[in-house]
Each structure stands twice: as structure tokens, then as C-alpha cells.
């Protein structure tokens, strides 16, 4: 079985298990939408879109969540006429300690599947990598937060992102 299919099955199974085993309370789930500046080693910066579904799991720890995330390059990082295009799917464990009633820090670590290729070359690669990130969220209203985040996707690719979080 291909790595991509196995990883997809893992992510879907993880969220199905959480959904079945946890009695959802209001605002236990959230969706993040972010724009990210992509930093790919030895290339100019690009722009990516990041969409995340998260689910708080207070049975594990009071401020613990799991997230599934999809990222895709929109404006590809480039150098010397070569563009790098990539997309990722990831699963993260997230801890969000509160620093005030309206501000939370975020730390996360997980596994990410990445599929990358470079135009004008024969380069194409897909792999599963360890990924981590940290950031901050701030309250805008009862259901909306702003967020900023740094995520290291691989040794060669990282993001600095900003966006909104909608609590379901």
C-alpha cells in the first residue's frame, strides 16, 4: 500500500475515533484558515494556504487538542526559473497554555505527509516527516480568534502564517 494512502487512512481513523469516543461540547472543535509565507531552503519565498480542523480532547489534558491539516503552495517558491510546488497532509498533537483570558500560546508536534516537485526538472518526492510548530491565538469574539504561527514542515520547508480560527 502506498505511503499516501496509509497516511490518509491513519488521519481519517484518528478523527473518527476521537469523534466517537469524545462527547463534543460547544467550542470543542475548530477550523483554522491561514495564509503562510513559505520558506524553502535555497529558493525565494512563496505563499501557501493552510486549512486545519482541530478537536479539543480535555480527557487527555485540559488544553490538549489534535489537528488534521492540509497545506498547498499557491505562489511557488522559485530560483533560477525553477518553481517548487508542494502540498501536505498532517496530524498534530497540540497544547495551548493560556497566558491571559484572551491570549493562548500554541505548541504542536506531529507527522506530515509531503508531496513536492520542481518544475523544469525531474525532481519529485513524497515522504512522511516529523513536523513541529509554535504560535499564539487571541480572542476576537466568542467564536473567532486570530492566530499567528511558525511551522517547520521538513528540514527544508517552513511557514510563518497568520489567519483566523473559528470555534464550532
PyMOL commands that place a pseudoatom at each C-alpha (Angstrom):
pseudoatom trace, name=CA, resn=UNK, resi=1, chain=A, elem=C, hetatm=0, pos=[0.000, 0.000, 0.000]
pseudoatom trace, name=CA, resn=UNK, resi=2, chain=A, elem=C, hetatm=0, pos=[1.332, 3.464, -0.874]
pseudoatom trace, name=CA, resn=UNK, resi=3, chain=A, elem=C, hetatm=0, pos=[2.514, 5.741, 1.910]
pseudoatom trace, name=CA, resn=UNK, resi=4, chain=A, elem=C, hetatm=0, pos=[-0.022, 8.440, 0.975]
pseudoatom trace, name=CA, resn=UNK, resi=5, chain=A, elem=C, hetatm=0, pos=[-2.951, 6.022, 1.230]
pseudoatom trace, name=CA, resn=UNK, resi=6, chain=A, elem=C, hetatm=0, pos=[-1.734, 4.638, 4.559]
pseudoatom trace, name=CA, resn=UNK, resi=7, chain=A, elem=C, hetatm=0, pos=[-1.266, 8.125, 5.995]
pseudoatom trace, name=CA, resn=UNK, resi=8, chain=A, elem=C, hetatm=0, pos=[-4.723, 9.225, 4.766]
pseudoatom trace, name=CA, resn=UNK, resi=9, chain=A, elem=C, hetatm=0, pos=[-6.320, 6.189, 6.406]
pseudoatom trace, name=CA, resn=UNK, resi=10, chain=A, elem=C, hetatm=0, pos=[-4.436, 6.985, 9.624]
pseudoatom trace, name=CA, resn=UNK, resi=11, chain=A, elem=C, hetatm=0, pos=[-5.682, 10.585, 9.750]
pseudoatom trace, name=CA, resn=UNK, resi=12, chain=A, elem=C, hetatm=0, pos=[-9.296, 9.674, 8.964]
pseudoatom trace, name=CA, resn=UNK, resi=13, chain=A, elem=C, hetatm=0, pos=[-9.235, 6.847, 11.529]
pseudoatom trace, name=CA, resn=UNK, resi=14, chain=A, elem=C, hetatm=0, pos=[-7.766, 9.153, 14.178]
pseudoatom trace, name=CA, resn=UNK, resi=15, chain=A, elem=C, hetatm=0, pos=[-10.529, 11.733, 13.802]
pseudoatom trace, name=CA, resn=UNK, resi=16, chain=A, elem=C, hetatm=0, pos=[-13.266, 9.107, 13.600]
pseudoatom trace, name=CA, resn=UNK, resi=17, chain=A, elem=C, hetatm=0, pos=[-12.002, 7.561, 16.837]
pseudoatom trace, name=CA, resn=UNK, resi=18, chain=A, elem=C, hetatm=0, pos=[-11.922, 10.945, 18.563]
pseudoatom trace, name=CA, resn=UNK, resi=19, chain=A, elem=C, hetatm=0, pos=[-15.402, 11.872, 17.297]
pseudoatom trace, name=CA, resn=UNK, resi=20, chain=A, elem=C, hetatm=0, pos=[-16.884, 8.602, 18.534]
pseudoatom trace, name=CA, resn=UNK, resi=21, chain=A, elem=C, hetatm=0, pos=[-15.061, 8.475, 21.870]
pseudoatom trace, name=CA, resn=UNK, resi=22, chain=A, elem=C, hetatm=0, pos=[-15.492, 12.087, 22.957]
pseudoatom trace, name=CA, resn=UNK, resi=23, chain=A, elem=C, hetatm=0, pos=[-18.818, 13.718, 23.778]
pseudoatom trace, name=CA, resn=UNK, resi=24, chain=A, elem=C, hetatm=0, pos=[-18.417, 17.027, 21.961]
pseudoatom trace, name=CA, resn=UNK, resi=25, chain=A, elem=C, hetatm=0, pos=[-19.119, 20.161, 23.937]
pseudoatom trace, name=CA, resn=UNK, resi=26, chain=A, elem=C, hetatm=0, pos=[-19.682, 23.596, 22.405]
pseudoatom trace, name=CA, resn=UNK, resi=27, chain=A, elem=C, hetatm=0, pos=[-16.435, 25.032, 21.017]
pseudoatom trace, name=CA, resn=UNK, resi=28, chain=A, elem=C, hetatm=0, pos=[-14.525, 21.713, 21.340]
pseudoatom trace, name=CA, resn=UNK, resi=29, chain=A, elem=C, hetatm=0, pos=[-13.937, 21.785, 17.582]
pseudoatom trace, name=CA, resn=UNK, resi=30, chain=A, elem=C, hetatm=0, pos=[-12.384, 24.492, 15.441]
pseudoatom trace, name=CA, resn=UNK, resi=31, chain=A, elem=C, hetatm=0, pos=[-11.302, 25.313, 11.914]
pseudoatom trace, name=CA, resn=UNK, resi=32, chain=A, elem=C, hetatm=0, pos=[-8.222, 27.404, 11.123]
pseudoatom trace, name=CA, resn=UNK, resi=33, chain=A, elem=C, hetatm=0, pos=[-7.719, 29.214, 7.808]
pseudoatom trace, name=CA, resn=UNK, resi=34, chain=A, elem=C, hetatm=0, pos=[-4.315, 30.804, 7.308]
pseudoatom trace, name=CA, resn=UNK, resi=35, chain=A, elem=C, hetatm=0, pos=[-2.107, 32.359, 4.688]
pseudoatom trace, name=CA, resn=UNK, resi=36, chain=A, elem=C, hetatm=0, pos=[1.556, 31.412, 5.021]
pseudoatom trace, name=CA, resn=UNK, resi=37, chain=A, elem=C, hetatm=0, pos=[4.855, 32.734, 3.785]
pseudoatom trace, name=CA, resn=UNK, resi=38, chain=A, elem=C, hetatm=0, pos=[6.724, 29.615, 2.591]
pseudoatom trace, name=CA, resn=UNK, resi=39, chain=A, elem=C, hetatm=0, pos=[10.441, 29.444, 3.241]
pseudoatom trace, name=CA, resn=UNK, resi=40, chain=A, elem=C, hetatm=0, pos=[12.109, 26.736, 1.133]
pseudoatom trace, name=CA, resn=UNK, resi=41, chain=A, elem=C, hetatm=0, pos=[15.905, 26.486, 1.522]
pseudoatom trace, name=CA, resn=UNK, resi=42, chain=A, elem=C, hetatm=0, pos=[17.838, 27.992, -1.424]
pseudoatom trace, name=CA, resn=UNK, resi=43, chain=A, elem=C, hetatm=0, pos=[14.628, 29.405, -3.006]
pseudoatom trace, name=CA, resn=UNK, resi=44, chain=A, elem=C, hetatm=0, pos=[12.793, 32.737, -2.866]
pseudoatom trace, name=CA, resn=UNK, resi=45, chain=A, elem=C, hetatm=0, pos=[9.803, 32.801, -0.531]
pseudoatom trace, name=CA, resn=UNK, resi=46, chain=A, elem=C, hetatm=0, pos=[6.384, 31.679, -1.744]
pseudoatom trace, name=CA, resn=UNK, resi=47, chain=A, elem=C, hetatm=0, pos=[2.811, 31.770, -0.449]
pseudoatom trace, name=CA, resn=UNK, resi=48, chain=A, elem=C, hetatm=0, pos=[0.763, 28.822, 0.808]
pseudoatom trace, name=CA, resn=UNK, resi=49, chain=A, elem=C, hetatm=0, pos=[-2.788, 28.243, 2.033]
pseudoatom trace, name=CA, resn=UNK, resi=50, chain=A, elem=C, hetatm=0, pos=[-3.276, 26.298, 5.273]
pseudoatom trace, name=CA, resn=UNK, resi=51, chain=A, elem=C, hetatm=0, pos=[-6.579, 24.777, 6.440]
pseudoatom trace, name=CA, resn=UNK, resi=52, chain=A, elem=C, hetatm=0, pos=[-6.824, 22.923, 9.751]
pseudoatom trace, name=CA, resn=UNK, resi=53, chain=A, elem=C, hetatm=0, pos=[-9.542, 21.014, 11.587]
pseudoatom trace, name=CA, resn=UNK, resi=54, chain=A, elem=C, hetatm=0, pos=[-8.956, 20.669, 15.327]
pseudoatom trace, name=CA, resn=UNK, resi=55, chain=A, elem=C, hetatm=0, pos=[-10.684, 18.896, 18.177]
pseudoatom trace, name=CA, resn=UNK, resi=56, chain=A, elem=C, hetatm=0, pos=[-10.054, 19.556, 21.863]
pseudoatom trace, name=CA, resn=UNK, resi=57, chain=A, elem=C, hetatm=0, pos=[-9.553, 16.389, 23.893]
pseudoatom trace, name=CA, resn=UNK, resi=58, chain=A, elem=C, hetatm=0, pos=[-9.807, 17.522, 27.534]
pseudoatom trace, name=CA, resn=UNK, resi=59, chain=A, elem=C, hetatm=0, pos=[-9.856, 13.881, 28.665]
pseudoatom trace, name=CA, resn=UNK, resi=60, chain=A, elem=C, hetatm=0, pos=[-6.138, 13.730, 27.773]
pseudoatom trace, name=CA, resn=UNK, resi=61, chain=A, elem=C, hetatm=0, pos=[-5.227, 17.137, 29.250]
pseudoatom trace, name=CA, resn=UNK, resi=62, chain=A, elem=C, hetatm=0, pos=[-7.252, 20.289, 29.881]
pseudoatom trace, name=CA, resn=UNK, resi=63, chain=A, elem=C, hetatm=0, pos=[-5.713, 22.267, 26.979]
pseudoatom trace, name=CA, resn=UNK, resi=64, chain=A, elem=C, hetatm=0, pos=[-4.837, 19.387, 24.629]
pseudoatom trace, name=CA, resn=UNK, resi=65, chain=A, elem=C, hetatm=0, pos=[-6.102, 19.094, 21.028]
pseudoatom trace, name=CA, resn=UNK, resi=66, chain=A, elem=C, hetatm=0, pos=[-5.493, 17.031, 17.935]
pseudoatom trace, name=CA, resn=UNK, resi=67, chain=A, elem=C, hetatm=0, pos=[-5.417, 18.601, 14.472]
pseudoatom trace, name=CA, resn=UNK, resi=68, chain=A, elem=C, hetatm=0, pos=[-5.569, 17.462, 10.878]
pseudoatom trace, name=CA, resn=UNK, resi=69, chain=A, elem=C, hetatm=0, pos=[-4.078, 19.945, 8.424]
pseudoatom trace, name=CA, resn=UNK, resi=70, chain=A, elem=C, hetatm=0, pos=[-3.866, 20.464, 4.666]
pseudoatom trace, name=CA, resn=UNK, resi=71, chain=A, elem=C, hetatm=0, pos=[-1.347, 22.864, 3.104]
pseudoatom trace, name=CA, resn=UNK, resi=72, chain=A, elem=C, hetatm=0, pos=[-0.768, 23.725, -0.549]
pseudoatom trace, name=CA, resn=UNK, resi=73, chain=A, elem=C, hetatm=0, pos=[1.558, 26.143, -2.283]
pseudoatom trace, name=CA, resn=UNK, resi=74, chain=A, elem=C, hetatm=0, pos=[-0.264, 28.961, -4.114]
pseudoatom trace, name=CA, resn=UNK, resi=75, chain=A, elem=C, hetatm=0, pos=[2.694, 31.052, -5.254]
pseudoatom trace, name=CA, resn=UNK, resi=76, chain=A, elem=C, hetatm=0, pos=[5.562, 28.593, -5.609]
pseudoatom trace, name=CA, resn=UNK, resi=77, chain=A, elem=C, hetatm=0, pos=[8.972, 29.396, -4.162]
pseudoatom trace, name=CA, resn=UNK, resi=78, chain=A, elem=C, hetatm=0, pos=[11.403, 29.829, -7.080]
pseudoatom trace, name=CA, resn=UNK, resi=79, chain=A, elem=C, hetatm=0, pos=[15.018, 30.260, -8.059]
pseudoatom trace, name=CA, resn=UNK, resi=80, chain=A, elem=C, hetatm=0, pos=[16.675, 30.451, -11.494]
pseudoatom trace, name=CA, resn=UNK, resi=81, chain=A, elem=C, hetatm=0, pos=[13.388, 29.645, -13.267]
pseudoatom trace, name=CA, resn=UNK, resi=82, chain=A, elem=C, hetatm=0, pos=[12.685, 26.547, -11.147]
pseudoatom trace, name=CA, resn=UNK, resi=83, chain=A, elem=C, hetatm=0, pos=[9.456, 26.556, -9.110]
pseudoatom trace, name=CA, resn=UNK, resi=84, chain=A, elem=C, hetatm=0, pos=[8.847, 24.228, -6.150]
pseudoatom trace, name=CA, resn=UNK, resi=85, chain=A, elem=C, hetatm=0, pos=[5.259, 23.082, -5.778]
pseudoatom trace, name=CA, resn=UNK, resi=86, chain=A, elem=C, hetatm=0, pos=[4.092, 21.083, -2.767]
pseudoatom trace, name=CA, resn=UNK, resi=87, chain=A, elem=C, hetatm=0, pos=[1.138, 20.031, -0.686]
pseudoatom trace, name=CA, resn=UNK, resi=88, chain=A, elem=C, hetatm=0, pos=[0.954, 18.372, 2.719]
pseudoatom trace, name=CA, resn=UNK, resi=89, chain=A, elem=C, hetatm=0, pos=[-1.424, 16.483, 4.998]
pseudoatom trace, name=CA, resn=UNK, resi=90, chain=A, elem=C, hetatm=0, pos=[-0.554, 16.356, 8.666]
pseudoatom trace, name=CA, resn=UNK, resi=91, chain=A, elem=C, hetatm=0, pos=[-1.750, 15.154, 12.043]
pseudoatom trace, name=CA, resn=UNK, resi=92, chain=A, elem=C, hetatm=0, pos=[-0.628, 17.087, 15.124]
pseudoatom trace, name=CA, resn=UNK, resi=93, chain=A, elem=C, hetatm=0, pos=[-0.886, 16.919, 18.903]
pseudoatom trace, name=CA, resn=UNK, resi=94, chain=A, elem=C, hetatm=0, pos=[-1.384, 20.476, 20.220]
pseudoatom trace, name=CA, resn=UNK, resi=95, chain=A, elem=C, hetatm=0, pos=[-1.040, 22.023, 23.676]
pseudoatom trace, name=CA, resn=UNK, resi=96, chain=A, elem=C, hetatm=0, pos=[-2.374, 25.568, 24.253]
pseudoatom trace, name=CA, resn=UNK, resi=97, chain=A, elem=C, hetatm=0, pos=[-1.375, 27.080, 27.603]
pseudoatom trace, name=CA, resn=UNK, resi=98, chain=A, elem=C, hetatm=0, pos=[-3.229, 30.273, 28.472]
pseudoatom trace, name=CA, resn=UNK, resi=99, chain=A, elem=C, hetatm=0, pos=[-1.229, 33.425, 29.238]
pseudoatom trace, name=CA, resn=UNK, resi=100, chain=A, elem=C, hetatm=0, pos=[-4.325, 35.592, 29.859]
pseudoatom trace, name=CA, resn=UNK, resi=101, chain=A, elem=C, hetatm=0, pos=[-8.084, 35.347, 29.415]
pseudoatom trace, name=CA, resn=UNK, resi=102, chain=A, elem=C, hetatm=0, pos=[-7.731, 36.439, 25.771]
pseudoatom trace, name=CA, resn=UNK, resi=103, chain=A, elem=C, hetatm=0, pos=[-4.306, 35.034, 24.746]
pseudoatom trace, name=CA, resn=UNK, resi=104, chain=A, elem=C, hetatm=0, pos=[-3.068, 31.462, 24.346]
pseudoatom trace, name=CA, resn=UNK, resi=105, chain=A, elem=C, hetatm=0, pos=[0.284, 30.094, 23.303]
pseudoatom trace, name=CA, resn=UNK, resi=106, chain=A, elem=C, hetatm=0, pos=[0.357, 27.087, 20.929]
pseudoatom trace, name=CA, resn=UNK, resi=107, chain=A, elem=C, hetatm=0, pos=[2.873, 24.302, 20.697]
pseudoatom trace, name=CA, resn=UNK, resi=108, chain=A, elem=C, hetatm=0, pos=[2.413, 21.341, 18.393]
pseudoatom trace, name=CA, resn=UNK, resi=109, chain=A, elem=C, hetatm=0, pos=[4.205, 18.311, 17.021]
pseudoatom trace, name=CA, resn=UNK, resi=110, chain=A, elem=C, hetatm=0, pos=[3.139, 15.623, 14.613]
pseudoatom trace, name=CA, resn=UNK, resi=111, chain=A, elem=C, hetatm=0, pos=[3.624, 13.756, 11.380]
pseudoatom trace, name=CA, resn=UNK, resi=112, chain=A, elem=C, hetatm=0, pos=[3.178, 15.291, 7.958]
pseudoatom trace, name=CA, resn=UNK, resi=113, chain=A, elem=C, hetatm=0, pos=[2.992, 13.694, 4.529]
pseudoatom trace, name=CA, resn=UNK, resi=114, chain=A, elem=C, hetatm=0, pos=[4.559, 15.957, 1.886]
pseudoatom trace, name=CA, resn=UNK, resi=115, chain=A, elem=C, hetatm=0, pos=[4.384, 15.678, -1.885]
pseudoatom trace, name=CA, resn=UNK, resi=116, chain=A, elem=C, hetatm=0, pos=[6.804, 18.058, -3.640]
pseudoatom trace, name=CA, resn=UNK, resi=117, chain=A, elem=C, hetatm=0, pos=[8.020, 18.596, -7.197]
pseudoatom trace, name=CA, resn=UNK, resi=118, chain=A, elem=C, hetatm=0, pos=[10.173, 21.123, -9.046]
pseudoatom trace, name=CA, resn=UNK, resi=119, chain=A, elem=C, hetatm=0, pos=[9.232, 22.471, -12.468]
pseudoatom trace, name=CA, resn=UNK, resi=120, chain=A, elem=C, hetatm=0, pos=[11.781, 22.127, -15.246]
pseudoatom trace, name=CA, resn=UNK, resi=121, chain=A, elem=C, hetatm=0, pos=[13.462, 19.178, -13.506]
pseudoatom trace, name=CA, resn=UNK, resi=122, chain=A, elem=C, hetatm=0, pos=[12.792, 15.503, -12.883]
pseudoatom trace, name=CA, resn=UNK, resi=123, chain=A, elem=C, hetatm=0, pos=[12.589, 16.147, -9.139]
pseudoatom trace, name=CA, resn=UNK, resi=124, chain=A, elem=C, hetatm=0, pos=[9.538, 14.713, -7.442]
pseudoatom trace, name=CA, resn=UNK, resi=125, chain=A, elem=C, hetatm=0, pos=[9.372, 13.396, -3.901]
pseudoatom trace, name=CA, resn=UNK, resi=126, chain=A, elem=C, hetatm=0, pos=[6.870, 12.291, -1.306]
pseudoatom trace, name=CA, resn=UNK, resi=127, chain=A, elem=C, hetatm=0, pos=[7.680, 11.398, 2.261]
pseudoatom trace, name=CA, resn=UNK, resi=128, chain=A, elem=C, hetatm=0, pos=[6.427, 11.393, 5.839]
pseudoatom trace, name=CA, resn=UNK, resi=129, chain=A, elem=C, hetatm=0, pos=[8.293, 13.785, 8.124]
pseudoatom trace, name=CA, resn=UNK, resi=130, chain=A, elem=C, hetatm=0, pos=[8.228, 14.875, 11.760]
pseudoatom trace, name=CA, resn=UNK, resi=131, chain=A, elem=C, hetatm=0, pos=[6.846, 18.425, 11.999]
pseudoatom trace, name=CA, resn=UNK, resi=132, chain=A, elem=C, hetatm=0, pos=[6.539, 20.938, 14.819]
pseudoatom trace, name=CA, resn=UNK, resi=133, chain=A, elem=C, hetatm=0, pos=[5.294, 24.457, 15.355]
pseudoatom trace, name=CA, resn=UNK, resi=134, chain=A, elem=C, hetatm=0, pos=[4.549, 27.174, 17.877]
pseudoatom trace, name=CA, resn=UNK, resi=135, chain=A, elem=C, hetatm=0, pos=[2.435, 30.292, 17.896]
pseudoatom trace, name=CA, resn=UNK, resi=136, chain=A, elem=C, hetatm=0, pos=[-0.275, 32.310, 19.575]
pseudoatom trace, name=CA, resn=UNK, resi=137, chain=A, elem=C, hetatm=0, pos=[-4.041, 32.818, 19.385]
pseudoatom trace, name=CA, resn=UNK, resi=138, chain=A, elem=C, hetatm=0, pos=[-6.005, 35.831, 20.583]
pseudoatom trace, name=CA, resn=UNK, resi=139, chain=A, elem=C, hetatm=0, pos=[-9.708, 36.269, 21.185]
pseudoatom trace, name=CA, resn=UNK, resi=140, chain=A, elem=C, hetatm=0, pos=[-11.721, 38.400, 18.757]
pseudoatom trace, name=CA, resn=UNK, resi=141, chain=A, elem=C, hetatm=0, pos=[-15.174, 37.217, 19.870]
pseudoatom trace, name=CA, resn=UNK, resi=142, chain=A, elem=C, hetatm=0, pos=[-16.855, 34.197, 21.451]
pseudoatom trace, name=CA, resn=UNK, resi=143, chain=A, elem=C, hetatm=0, pos=[-16.377, 32.118, 18.285]
pseudoatom trace, name=CA, resn=UNK, resi=144, chain=A, elem=C, hetatm=0, pos=[-13.450, 33.826, 16.471]
pseudoatom trace, name=CA, resn=UNK, resi=145, chain=A, elem=C, hetatm=0, pos=[-9.726, 34.012, 17.271]
pseudoatom trace, name=CA, resn=UNK, resi=146, chain=A, elem=C, hetatm=0, pos=[-6.806, 35.500, 15.352]
pseudoatom trace, name=CA, resn=UNK, resi=147, chain=A, elem=C, hetatm=0, pos=[-3.669, 33.384, 15.144]
pseudoatom trace, name=CA, resn=UNK, resi=148, chain=A, elem=C, hetatm=0, pos=[-0.008, 33.541, 14.145]
pseudoatom trace, name=CA, resn=UNK, resi=149, chain=A, elem=C, hetatm=0, pos=[2.235, 30.515, 13.873]
pseudoatom trace, name=CA, resn=UNK, resi=150, chain=A, elem=C, hetatm=0, pos=[5.616, 29.164, 12.808]
pseudoatom trace, name=CA, resn=UNK, resi=151, chain=A, elem=C, hetatm=0, pos=[5.640, 25.590, 11.467]
pseudoatom trace, name=CA, resn=UNK, resi=152, chain=A, elem=C, hetatm=0, pos=[8.674, 23.579, 10.437]
pseudoatom trace, name=CA, resn=UNK, resi=153, chain=A, elem=C, hetatm=0, pos=[7.301, 21.092, 7.899]
pseudoatom trace, name=CA, resn=UNK, resi=154, chain=A, elem=C, hetatm=0, pos=[10.628, 19.480, 6.906]
pseudoatom trace, name=CA, resn=UNK, resi=155, chain=A, elem=C, hetatm=0, pos=[14.290, 20.361, 7.302]
pseudoatom trace, name=CA, resn=UNK, resi=156, chain=A, elem=C, hetatm=0, pos=[13.973, 22.408, 4.090]
pseudoatom trace, name=CA, resn=UNK, resi=157, chain=A, elem=C, hetatm=0, pos=[10.441, 23.871, 4.304]
pseudoatom trace, name=CA, resn=UNK, resi=158, chain=A, elem=C, hetatm=0, pos=[8.907, 26.101, 6.987]
pseudoatom trace, name=CA, resn=UNK, resi=159, chain=A, elem=C, hetatm=0, pos=[5.990, 28.540, 7.230]
pseudoatom trace, name=CA, resn=UNK, resi=160, chain=A, elem=C, hetatm=0, pos=[5.222, 31.728, 9.042]
pseudoatom trace, name=CA, resn=UNK, resi=161, chain=A, elem=C, hetatm=0, pos=[1.446, 32.050, 8.933]
pseudoatom trace, name=CA, resn=UNK, resi=162, chain=A, elem=C, hetatm=0, pos=[-1.401, 34.248, 10.106]
pseudoatom trace, name=CA, resn=UNK, resi=163, chain=A, elem=C, hetatm=0, pos=[-5.133, 33.744, 9.946]
pseudoatom trace, name=CA, resn=UNK, resi=164, chain=A, elem=C, hetatm=0, pos=[-8.384, 33.109, 11.738]
pseudoatom trace, name=CA, resn=UNK, resi=165, chain=A, elem=C, hetatm=0, pos=[-9.740, 30.326, 13.932]
pseudoatom trace, name=CA, resn=UNK, resi=166, chain=A, elem=C, hetatm=0, pos=[-13.474, 29.605, 14.036]
pseudoatom trace, name=CA, resn=UNK, resi=167, chain=A, elem=C, hetatm=0, pos=[-14.708, 27.644, 17.058]
pseudoatom trace, name=CA, resn=UNK, resi=168, chain=A, elem=C, hetatm=0, pos=[-17.549, 25.237, 16.314]
for i in range(1, 168): cmd.bond("trace and resi %d" % i, "trace and resi %d" % (i + 1))
show_as sticks, trace
zoom trace
